[in-house]
């Protein structure tokens, strides 16, 4: 795993985190009604799964 791989895997994990967080914030709820602990926990889990998937399946944008 090279520096390029770590950068690509990190970008994917951050994007996955953000996309998961957005999907968990329900439209129409007030900001105070959102369970931020749950949103952060589920989003962090998705980011970890993204990293593990990158390890297992590889990253097509990284030529090694």
C-alpha positions in Angstrom: 0.0 0.0 0.0 1.5 3.2 -1.2 1.0 6.8 -0.3 -1.2 7.2 -3.3 -3.3 4.3 -2.1 -3.7 5.8 1.4 -4.7 9.1 -0.1 -7.3 7.5 -2.5 -8.7 5.3 0.3 -9.0 8.3 2.6 -10.8 10.4 0.0 -13.3 7.5 -0.5 -13.8 7.1 3.2 -14.4 10.8 3.8 -16.9 10.9 0.9 -18.7 7.8 2.2 -18.8 9.4 5.7 -20.4 12.6 4.2 -22.8 10.8 2.0 -24.0 8.6 4.9 -24.4 11.6 7.2 -26.5 13.4 4.5 -28.7 10.4 4.1 -29.4 10.2 7.8 -30.5 13.8 8.2 -34.2 13.8 7.5 -35.6 16.7 5.5 -38.1 18.7 7.6 -36.5 18.0 10.9 -35.1 20.9 12.9 -31.3 20.9 13.5 -32.0 20.3 17.3 -34.1 17.2 16.5 -31.3 15.3 14.7 -29.6 12.6 16.8 -26.0 13.7 16.0 -24.5 10.9 18.1 -26.3 8.4 15.9 -25.4 10.2 12.7 -21.7 10.4 13.6 -21.6 6.8 14.8 -23.3 5.3 11.7 -21.2 7.6 9.4 -18.0 6.5 11.1 -18.9 2.9 10.7 -19.6 3.4 7.0 -16.1 5.1 6.7 -14.5 2.1 8.3 -16.3 -0.3 6.0 -15.1 1.8 3.1 -11.5 1.5 4.2 -11.9 -2.3 4.7 -13.5 -2.6 1.3 -10.5 -0.7 -0.2 -8.2 -3.2 1.5 -10.1 -6.2 0.3 -11.1 -5.2 -3.2 -8.4 -2.7 -4.0 -8.8 0.7 -5.7 -9.2 0.9 -9.4 -7.8 4.4 -9.6 -4.5 3.3 -8.0 -2.3 1.3 -10.4 0.0 -0.9 -8.5 
